[in-house]
Amino acid sequence: MKVPKILYPIIDVVATHLRPLAMMYVVLPLSFILRNVLAIHAFVYNTFLASPQLHQSRVDRVSACVKRRFELPPEKQKPMCTARAAWMNLSTRFATYKESSERIYVADLCDIISLDEKNMIVRAEPLVEVGTMTRWLQKRGYMLAVNLEIEEATLGGLAMAVGMSTYSHISGLYQENVVAYEVVLADGTFVRATRDNEYKDLWHALPWSHGSLALLVCLELKVIPTKPYVHVKYTPFHDQKKYCDYITEISLAKDPPDFVEASVFSEESAVVMEGRFVDITYDPLKWLQINHVGLWYKQWFWMHVKGFLSKSGPVNEYVPTLEYVFRHNRGIFWALRDQMGMIGNNVFFRYFFGWLSPPKVTFLKLPATPEIRVEMMCQRVYQDIVLPLRTLPEAINKASKLFGCWPILVYPSRVYDHGEGNRGIFPSPPKEDLVPGENYGMFYDLGVYGIPHAVRKKLPYKAVTNMREMEDYTSSVGGGPFLYADTFMSKEEFGKMFNLDLYDKVRVKYGAVGHFPELYDKIKPEIDYMAILDQENKTY
């Protein structure tokens, strides 16, 4: 689905000069309608039409489609991808490679198949959305061990890319909580890969591969038990060393909080949040401290958190578990601020129009023109970068210097070293970062989203130059960025940052070469960023 070119000038003018009005009068109402249509469809589907018993027939159909393509003469075989529209994913890119690919229909792979409460595993098809799964599990007293905060993400998209949550300092990255991947290989063969069966090399190589090895048709994921509420403690800091030390201390504690998160509002100021599951059914005193952060008239959650900077010490409250999980959903973290300004957090707007929020994240991509896409790359920052925890102060200072986007999000997470021969695409922790006596290091996600300070002040801003400097730093300390965002590395630089040894072997072993695009070709920007870099060097 493409926007007609004749509409490009109108869209560009609106996006440049009237974006807040367009958000309020076009995007939010349309998103509200679409969200409710989808909710009604989901209710009807899950109540009357869901057919997990037909899962195998759907897998057989995908396998048959792949086999038919595989049997074509080599000159007629296009590289494969899913037929899901590019605007429907959460990547900043527009996946132009799909236009010249063999697109395999997978849209009906959207059922939750079963829950094994004994082994704490849920089995589901890849297009089940996080919001759907979270609500389904919540009714049964569980949640995913790594539960993303954005409802529109799909389980399969996270499995083929990467996911992290505020529980990851206990459970690790999303990939560590995948019990099994069920995939269709390039020749149509169906296989089930686990960490200890004959396809364990595939199990280790699939995360971060972005659909460049096989077509995912089912997942088995770990779940954890929950309670109705999360006890959240907000601790304000005005000293960088103190908040960095505190994050390290609680994430590595013997009895850590269930959830750890920090919102960093300047180099020296941050609010660290700790959450623990609780049940307060019979405690009227605690009922007074319940905060329904998901209600339409509430502040964006990050603004609520910012208010604690003025406090002299920790503040406690209780948040319903489902609302805690999706606390950032209404404001899309703080990205909505840059789409409609602070009017979206205005008390009048919240009380009378807050029910329209949030906009559909994928819907925001649909009307984007080439000019808007360039603006997204050159005048916005959307990056999640995984780094060793020891680098936290240095990385915050570097992000401040290069981007000047506040707040910055911080989630601690375990990153495991699975040993020689089992190392996937993301680099294993350097030995100095391994926790003593353990096979993991404590890393963190540095989430930088927003309009750079220089752009806000209408000053010169080198988008590609600055991001390449951040990528060089990331590579030098043994980290890597999430690949949903724009990357500005050459293929050689990408190969130095990430570990492609096992990935390349698996591509050959399971016949992906020539049948699925290479990882780098799938994640590189569709825009010539080197031309932008040359222009930056000439201009500034």
N, C-alpha and C positions, 0 to 999 in steps of 0.2 A: 504494500500500500504506500503510494507516494503522493506528496503534495504536488498539485499541478504547478508548473513553473510560472504560469501567469500570476499566481498568488504570491510569489516570492517577494516582490517589492512591498506589498501590503504587510506581509508577515514581518519583514525586516523592520519596517517603520514602527509597527506596533511593539515588537520585541525590544527595539532600541529606546523608544521614547514613551511608550504607554504600557510597559510591562506590568506594573502593579494593577492598573485598570483591567488589562487583559486577564490577569490572574483572577481578579474578583468577579468579573462579569462574563468570562468565557470559560477559563480552565476549571475553576472551582465548581461552577454549576454543572458543567459537562462531566467532570470527575465524579460529582455526587450522584448524578443520574447513572453513570456507568457502574459505579461502585455498588449501587443498590440493585441495579439490574443483575449484576454478577452475583450479588448476595442472594437474590431471589432464585436465580438459576442454580446456585450452589445448593440452596435448601431443597429445591425440587429434585435436583439430581441426586443429592445424598439421601433424600427420603424415599424417592420412588425409582430412580433410574440407575443409581450406582450399581456397578456390576463387577466387583472384584473377582467373581467366579469366571469372568471372561478374560481375565488377565492373560492367560496362556494363549488364547486365540489372537489377542492383540500382538503379543510377542511373535507368534508364528507369522502374522501378516507382515510385520517389520522385517523379519528374517527372510520371508519370501521376496519382498521388494529388493532387498540387498542382494539376494542370490540372482535375481533376474538381471540386475545391473552388472553383477560380477561376470555373468555369462556373455555379456556383450563383447564385441571386438575391442581390444585395448584403445583404439583410436576414438571410440564412442563412449568411453567410460570417463565421466566427469567426476572430480572429487566429491565426496559425500558430505552432507551436513543435514541438520534437521530442517523441516519446513517452517519452523516457528519464525514469525516475522521479526526482523532485526529491531524494530522499535519496541518490541515486547520484553526485551531483556533489560537488565539494569546496568549494562555496560555504557560507558560514555561514547563508545564507537558505534558505527552504523552498519558494520558487517557487510560491506559491499561484496565480499567474496561469495556470498550466497547467490548473487545474480548469475554467476557462472558455474554453480555447483548443482549436483544432483540432490534435490531436496526430498528427504524421506519424511513421510507423514507420521507424526507422533502425537498429535493433539489430543487423542483419546487416552493417552497414558496418564490419567489424572485421578486415579482411585487410591484410597488407603485400603490396603488388602487385609492386614491382620495385626493384632497386638499380642505378643507373647509375654504375658506378665511374669511368668516364672523366670525367663531369661532376660527380661527387660529390653525387648527388641520390638520395634515396629517395622512392618514391611509395607512399602508404598511404591507407587509408580513415580517417575521423575518429575512430572509436571504438577504434582501436588504443591500448592503454595504454602509457605511457612505459616501464614495466618490461619489457613484451613487446618493444617496439622496441629498447630498449637491449641486451637479451640477444641478440636476432637480429643486430644490427649488430656487437656485440662479437665474435661468432664469426667475423666477416668482417674484423675489424680496424678498425672505424669506430665512431663515436658521433654523435649529433645535435650540431650546432654549439651549440645551447642545449638542454641535457639536464637537465630538472627532477630534483630529488632525491627526490621522492615518486612511487613506482611506479604508484599508482592514477590519476594524472592522465591524461587522454586527449589525444592529439595535436590533435584538433579542438577540444576545450575550451580548450586553450592558444592555439590559433590565433584563436579568436573572442574570447578574453580577452587575456591577456598572460602571457609567461613570461620568466624571467631565471635565469641560473645563474652559477657562479663563473668561467665562460669568457666572460661577457658584456662584460668590459672589452675583449675582442678582437672578439667577434662581434656585439655589440649585443643588443637585445631579441629575443625569439623571432620577432617579426614580420619582422625584417630578414633572417631566414634561411628565410622561406617563398618559394620560387621561384614557386609557382602555387597559387591557390585554385580548385577546381572547385566550383561552386555551382549550385543550382536557384533561380531567381528566383520572385517571387510568382505569376507567370502560368504557371510550369512550364517556362520556358525554361532550358536548360543553358548555362552560360558558363564559360570558363576565363580567370581574371584573373591577369595578371602585371604587373610594375612598368613594362613598356614596350609592352604591346599596347593594343588599343582599349578595354580595360576597366581601364586603369591607375588610374582614379579609384576603382573598386571595390576594387582591390588595396590602395590607401592607406587606404580607409575601413573595411575589414572588421576589422582589429585593434581590440580594445576594444569592438566593437559587440555582443558577446554574443548573436549570433543574431537581431539585429533588422533585418538587411538581406536575408538569404537563408539557405537551408539548405545547409550545407557537406556535400559528398559525397566529396571527395578532396583530398589535399594533396601537394605536392612540397616536400621540405625539404632543406636543405643538411646534409651530413655532413662530419666531419673525421676524419683518420686518428688512430689511437691506438697506444699501446704497452701491454705487459702490466701495467706498474706506474706509479704516480704517486709521485715523490719529493716528500714534503711537508716543508716547513720551518715550524716553529712558533716565532714570536718573541713573547715576553711583553713587555708594556709596563705601566708604572705612572705614566704621564704622558700626559694626553689630547692635548696638542699633538703629542707625539712619535708616538703611534700614528696620529693623523689625518694628519700629514705623511707618514708612511711609507706608508700606504694610497694617498695621492695619488701619491707618488713611484713606487711599483712599478706602479700601474695605468696610468700615463702613460709608463712607460719605453719606450725604443726596442726593447728586447728583453724584453718583460714576461713574467712567469711564465704558464704556461698557465692556472692557476687562482689567483684571489685571493679571500680570504674573511677576515672578522674576526668573532670573538665578543667582544662588549663586556660585561664583568661588573660594571662600575660606571663612573661618569663618568671615573675616572682609570685603570682597569685593563682591559686587553684583550689577547687573543692574536690576532696576525695570521698567517694561513696562506698560504703560497705553494706551489703545486704545479706540477711539470713532468713530462711523460711521459718514462719511461725504460724501458730494457730491461736487466734484470740477470741474464739467464739464466746467464751464466758468471762470476758474481762472488760466490763463497761468503761474502766478508766482508759484503757488502750483504744477503745472505740473512738474516743475524742481526738485521738491522734491519727485517725485514718485519713489519708489524702487520696481521693479518687482522681489521680493525675490524668486519666483518660477522658474525663468529661469535656464536652465541647467548649465550655466557657473558661476552662483552666488556661493558665499561661502555657506557652511552649515550655517543655520540660527544662530545657537548658536555661531559660530565663528564671524559672523557679530555682534552679540550682545556683545561678549567679547571685540571687538574693542572699544566700548564706555567707557570701564574702564579708558582709557587714556584721556578722555575728562574732562574738568573742570566743566561742568554743563550739563543740559538736552539737548538732540538733538531730533529734530522732523523730521518725514518723513511720506509719505503717501504710503500705500500698498494696491493694489487691494484686495478686500474683500476675494475672493476665494483663492488668494495666501497667505493672512494672515492666513486664517483658516488652511491651510495645510503647514504652514511655516516650520514645523519640519519634514515633510514627507520625504524629500530627504535624510536627514541625519539620519532618524529614531531617532529623537532627537539627541543624540550623541553616540548612540549604534554602528553606522556604523564605527566610529573611531576605535572601538575595534575589528572590523571584518577585516578591511583592512588598519589600521594605518592612519596617516595623509596624505598619498598619495591621498586619496579620496578628500581632500580639496586643493590639489596642483593645482596651476593655470593652468599648462599645462594639467593635467588630466581633470580638469573641462571643459576647452574649447574644448578639442578634444574628451573626452569620458564621460563627465558629462551627456549627453543625455541618457546614459544607466541606470542611477540611477532613482529611488531607487530600490534596490532589493526587491522582494516580501518577506514580513516579514514571511508569512507562508511557503514560499519556503525554507527559511533557516532551518526550522525544518525537512524537508523531508529527507535529507541524514544523519541525526544525528544518530550516533551509541550509544550504552550504555555508552562507555567511554566518548564520547562528552557530553552526557547528564549529567554525573557525573561532568565533567568540568564546565558545565553551572551552576550547583548547588554550586560547591565548589570553583570556581575561578572567578566567575562573580557575580554581584549583579543586580537583576532586581526587584525593589520594588517600589510600590506606597503606601504610608502610610497616612491615614487620621487622623489628630491630631487637637486638639483645638488650635486656633490661639495664645493663651497666651503662648504656649510651644515653639514657633518658635525658639528663640535663643538657648534654651536648646537642642531641637531636632537636630538642625544643628550641634551643638558642639558634640553631641553624635554620629551622623552619621559620622562626621569627624573622631572621635576617633575609631569607630568600622570598618569603611569601607575606608575612605579616597578617595572616588570617587568624582571627580568634573567635571563639575558643578553639582549642585543640583537644581532640578526644584521645584518651589513653585507656587501653584494656591490657592487662597482663595476660600472657598465655604460655603454656608449656609448648615447647617444640622438641620433638623426640628425635633421638639418633637411633635408627633401626639397624645400624651396623653396616659394614662393608657388603656390597652386593644388593642391599635392600634400600639404598638411599634414593628417595624420590626426587622430584624436580626442585622442591625448595631445599636450599642448602642446609646440611646438618649443622647443629650447633658447634662452634669451635670448642675445643677441649676446655679452654679457660671459662667458657660460659656454662658448662655442665654443672648441675647441682651436685655437690658431693654425695657419692653413693647412689646416684640416680642416672638414668639414661636419657634425661631431658635437661634442657636449659630453659630458664625463664626469659621469655621475650615479651614484647608488647606490640600492640597496634598503635601507630601514630596516625590518627585520623585528621587530615587537613582538608577542610571543605570551605569554599567561599570565594569572595572577591579579594585579591591581593591588595594590600595597603596602597601600593603605588597606583594601581588602577583606580581605586576609590578617590585618590587625590589628583588623578589625571596627570600622573608623572610617568616618565618612561619606564616600561616594564619588559624585561627579557624573559618571556614565558619559557621558551625552549632552553635557553642558556641556564636559567635558574633550576629548572627541573632536572636537567642533565647533571648539574652540580650536586643536587640532592641524590640522584641515582648513583653517582660516583661515590658519594659518602656511604650510601646504603650498602653498596657492594663491598667497600673497604672494611666494613665491620661485620660482614657475614649475614646481612639481611636481604630483604627483597620486597618489592611492592606487590600488592594485589593486582592481578592482571585484568581486572574489569576496567581499570582507568588507563588513560593515555600513557604510553611509555615512549621515551625518546632515545632509546638505545639502538645501536646498530646490531645486526645479528651476532657479530663477534662479541660485542659487549654483553649482550643478553646471555650468550653461552658461558661467559665468565662469571656472571652473577648467579645464574641458576645451574643446577647439576643435571645435565642432559644425558649422562652416560647410560643410565638404566632406561631412560625414555627412548633414546635412539635404538637401543638393543630390542626393546619391546616393540617398537614400530616395525622393525624388520621381522622379528620372530612371529608376530601375529598379523603380518601382512597389511599393515596400515599404509606403508609407503606407496604413494601413487593413488591411493584410494581415499585417504583423508588428508586435508591440508596440514602442513606442518604447524606446530604451535606458534612459532614466531610470525608466520604469515597470517595467523588468525588474530593475534593480539596487537600487531603493529597498527598505528593510526592509518586510516585511509587517506589522510592528508599528508602532503609532502612536508614533513616538519623540518627537513634539512634546508629547504628553500626559506622557511621562516627563520631558521637559525642564521643563514647567510644574510638575510635582510636585517636581523637584529645586530649582527656584527658590523654592518655597513652604517646603520642608523645611529647606534648608540656608542 
